[in-house]
Amino acid sequence: MMQGVKDHFVMKNEALLRSHNNDAVEMMLEASSLQEFADAGVTFAGYDNTTLYYHDTNPINEVRDITTPKLVLNAVDDPCCMIDNLYEASPYPQHEGKTFAQMIRETKRGLIAVTYTGSHCPFLCTRNRWLPFVSDPVTGGWMLNNWSDQVAIEYYRAALDVYGSRRFL
């Protein structure tokens, strides 16, 4: 898997990336895990260090202020967002030792759905193996037969039914 990530994100853009930070490219290519790879590449997101990058990009730091309905899907077999993390106490002082699940539960209009399978993102539906695409209920076009996309669409349609055209900001 790591080689595919390196090929897709680094090798296709190697010359451009090296022109900005050759050392970061070398560290990304030498990475043996996704975490090492992400840490090595923070400079390309405009950050000098991983501490600032993860603080600024972690949505849990803003979750209390998000008033729009939110659906968090997490699979037990997710190798990146491990289910145990959901029930760990946050390391950030402003979260007062609460778990990530507690913080979502305490927000208005927040819902966590945990599935046994789904891995990190795919949630591909296997009910109809012969048709990998289905009609997109929003655009009328085609979309991957993806269970999580369908659940998200249903969730946000229900939210619109409940909240109507009210603004959340």
Residue pairs with C-beta under 8 A, 6 or more apart in sequence:
1 34
2 31
2 32
2 33
2 34
2 37
5 34
5 37
6 28
6 29
6 31
6 37
9 28
9 41
10 17
10 25
10 28
10 29
14 25
17 24
17 25
17 44
18 25
20 43
20 44
21 43
21 44
24 40
24 41
24 43
24 44
27 36
27 40
28 37
28 40
28 41
30 40
31 37
31 39
31 40
34 80
39 50
42 49
42 50
42 53
45 53
45 57
47 53
47 56
55 61
59 66
60 90
60 92
60 95
60 100
60 103
61 92
61 94
63 70
63 103
63 104
63 107
63 110
64 103
64 106
64 107
66 107
67 108
67 109
67 168
67 169
68 109
68 168
68 169
69 109
69 110
69 111
69 155
69 156
69 159
69 163
69 168
70 104
70 107
70 109
70 110
70 111
71 111
71 113
71 151
71 152
71 155
71 156
72 104
72 110
72 111
72 112
72 113
73 113
73 115
73 118
73 123
73 148
73 151
73 152
74 81
74 83
74 86
74 112
74 113
74 114
74 115
75 83
75 114
75 115
75 116
75 117
75 118
75 119
75 120
75 123
76 83
76 114
76 115
76 116
76 117
77 116
77 117
77 118
77 119
78 118
78 119
78 120
79 119
79 120
80 120
81 120
83 114
85 100
86 99
86 100
86 101
86 112
86 114
87 99
87 100
87 101
88 99
88 100
89 95
89 97
89 98
89 99
90 97
90 98
90 99
90 100
90 103
95 103
98 106
101 112
104 110
104 111
104 112
105 112
109 159
109 168
111 155
113 151
115 123
118 147
118 148
121 148
122 146
123 146
123 147
123 148
123 149
124 132
124 144
124 145
124 146
124 147
125 145
125 146
125 147
125 150
127 145
128 145
131 145
132 144
132 145
133 142
133 143
133 144
133 145
134 142
134 143
134 144
134 145
134 150
135 141
135 142
135 143
136 142
136 143
137 153
138 153
143 149
